[in-house]
Amino acid sequence: MLLTEFTRSDSLRGADILTLEEMDDAGVDRIARALGLNYVYYPGSIHPTDHRYFGPALLSRWPVERSWKVLLPHAGLMRHQRRTATAAVLRVRGEPVLAYAVHLETQLKISESSREDQVLTILRDAGSFKGPVVLAGDFNSQGIGPFLVRHGYDWVTANVGPSIAFFSWDHIFVRHLSPTPRVGLVKDVRGASDHRPVWAVVVQPRA
């Protein structure tokens, strides 16, 4: 079902960068092969019900130069699991772009200030990178948007509307890329997820 949504949606088909959350290795590999994309996947935890590794994945039609896992602070209150982000430097049209697939902890398990600490860990990881940076995924918060804006990032999906139930928790933030009015979300996912994918078109600066 998830593959069908990628191939049917004009907004997602042909994307330069895709981020997926709560994925296992077999699922990421299957999607990447079907779409002809390169991918990076680092599991963050063992799923409490099916006992498989799961975590965020980053897919791209551009070459992956290097990749790594970012361990985020503040374990969840219930299962004491640590969230992670998957990072990769992509060679996009000849220029390096740093991208992160992000999945912050839920509101029931840590506080908003602890979620800000998780974001700060990612921002510190990206701090020495001079080129464009993309942060995309499930932030489990809308209030995290102004926090990232204060740290120099453009919140390109600020007004796309609810991405899960009544909440706007899935976002895209960029640095050293130019946002455009072309942003939105896929409203009908046909049961592929309880989230609606968000998307945005940004302009890469000339070298």
C-alpha positions in Angstrom: 0.0 0.0 0.0 2.8 2.4 0.9 4.5 1.8 -2.5 1.2 2.6 -4.2 1.0 6.0 -2.6 4.5 6.9 -3.7 3.8 5.9 -7.3 0.3 7.5 -7.5 1.0 10.8 -5.8 2.3 13.6 -8.1 3.6 15.4 -5.0 5.9 12.5 -3.9 6.9 10.9 -7.2 10.3 12.0 -8.3 11.3 13.6 -5.0 14.9 14.4 -4.4 14.7 13.4 -0.7 12.3 11.1 1.2 12.3 10.5 4.9 10.4 7.6 6.5 9.9 6.8 10.2 9.3 3.6 12.1 10.8 1.5 9.4 12.5 -1.9 9.5 15.4 -2.9 7.2 13.3 -5.1 4.9 10.6 -2.4 4.4 13.2 0.3 3.6 15.0 -2.0 1.1 11.8 -3.0 -0.6 10.6 0.6 -1.0 14.0 1.9 -2.2 14.4 -0.9 -4.8 10.9 -0.4 -6.1 11.5 3.3 -6.5 15.1 3.0 -7.7 16.5 5.2 -4.9 19.6 5.1 -2.8 18.9 4.9 0.9 20.4 5.1 4.4 18.8 3.4 7.4 19.9 3.1 11.0 17.6 1.4 13.4 17.1 3.2 16.7 15.2 0.6 18.8 13.6 -2.8 18.9 9.8 -2.6 18.4 8.0 -3.6 21.5 5.4 -5.8 19.8 7.0 -7.5 16.8 10.6 -7.3 18.3 12.1 -6.1 15.0 14.6 -3.2 14.7 12.9 0.0 13.6 14.0 3.6 13.0 14.1 6.5 10.6 15.3 6.1 7.0 16.4 8.6 4.3 16.0 7.9 0.6 17.3 9.9 -2.3 17.8 9.7 -6.1 21.1 11.4 -5.5 24.4 9.7 -4.4 25.1 9.2 -0.7 28.6 10.4 0.2 28.5 9.4 3.8 26.0 8.7 6.6 25.7 8.2 10.3 23.2 7.8 13.2 22.5 10.6 15.7 21.6 9.4 19.2 19.1 11.8 20.8 18.9 12.5 24.5 16.0 11.7 26.9 14.8 8.2 27.0 11.0 7.7 27.0 9.3 7.3 30.4 7.7 3.9 29.7 10.1 1.7 27.7 13.3 3.8 28.2 14.0 3.8 24.5 16.2 6.4 22.9 15.1 8.1 19.7 17.6 8.6 16.8 18.0 10.6 13.6 19.4 9.3 10.4 21.9 11.7 8.7 23.5 11.7 5.3 25.5 14.0 3.0 24.0 13.8 -0.5 25.6 15.0 -3.7 22.7 17.0 -5.2 23.5 18.4 -8.7 27.2 18.4 -7.8 26.8 20.1 -4.4 26.7 18.5 -0.9 23.4 18.7 1.0 23.1 17.4 4.5 19.8 15.8 5.3 18.3 14.3 8.4 15.3 11.9 8.8 13.9 12.9 12.2 11.5 11.2 14.6 11.3 12.9 18.0 9.8 11.3 21.1 6.0 11.6 21.7 4.4 14.2 23.9 3.3 11.6 26.4 6.8 10.4 27.1 9.0 13.5 27.3 8.4 17.2 27.8 8.5 20.0 25.2 11.8 21.2 26.6 13.3 17.7 26.3 12.1 17.6 22.7 13.9 20.9 22.2 17.1 19.2 23.6 16.6 16.5 21.0 16.5 19.1 18.2 19.5 20.9 19.6 21.5 17.7 19.4 20.7 17.5 15.7 21.5 21.2 15.2 24.9 20.7 16.9 25.6 17.8 14.7 24.9 20.0 11.6 26.6 23.0 13.0 30.0 22.6 11.2 28.3 21.9 7.8 28.5 25.0 5.6 26.1 23.9 2.9 22.3 23.4 2.7 20.6 21.4 5.5 17.3 19.6 5.4 15.4 18.3 8.5 12.3 16.3 7.8 10.1 13.9 9.6 7.8 13.4 12.6 8.6 16.0 15.3 5.6 15.1 17.4 5.0 18.8 18.0 4.0 21.9 16.3 5.5 24.1 18.9 9.0 22.9 17.9 8.6 25.0 14.7 9.2 28.5 16.2 12.1 27.0 18.2 13.9 25.9 14.9 13.1 29.3 13.3 14.9 31.0 16.2 17.9 28.8 15.4 18.1 30.0 11.8 15.9 27.4 9.9 13.1 28.1 7.6 9.9 26.3 8.5 8.6 25.6 5.0 5.6 23.5 6.0 4.3 25.8 8.8 0.9 26.2 7.2 0.2 22.9 5.6 -2.4 21.9 8.2 -2.9 18.7 10.3 -0.7 15.7 9.3 -2.2 13.3 11.9 -5.8 13.6 13.2 -6.1 17.3 14.3 -2.3 17.8 14.9 0.4 19.3 12.7 3.4 17.2 13.8 5.2 16.3 10.5 7.4 19.1 9.2 10.2 20.1 6.9 12.9 22.7 7.9 15.7 23.9 5.8 18.8 26.1 6.1 20.6 27.7 3.1 17.8 26.6 0.7 15.2 29.0 -0.6 11.5 28.0 0.2 8.9 28.3 -2.5 5.1 28.5 -2.3 4.9 24.9 -3.5 4.2 23.0 -0.2 1.4 20.7 0.9 0.4 17.3 2.2 -1.1 14.1 0.7 -4.6 14.0 2.2 -5.6 10.5 1.1 -3.1 7.9 2.0 -5.5 4.9 1.6 -4.6 3.3 4.9 -0.8 3.4 4.2 -0.2 5.3 7.5 -1.9 7.2 10.2 0.1 10.2 9.1 -0.3 12.3 6.0 3.0 12.9 4.1 4.1 16.5 3.9 6.1 17.8 1.0 7.8 21.0 -0.1 9.8 22.3 -3.1 12.8 24.3 -2.2 15.4 25.9 -4.5 19.1 25.0 -4.2 21.5 28.0 -4.3 23.9 28.2 -7.2 27.4 27.1 -6.4 
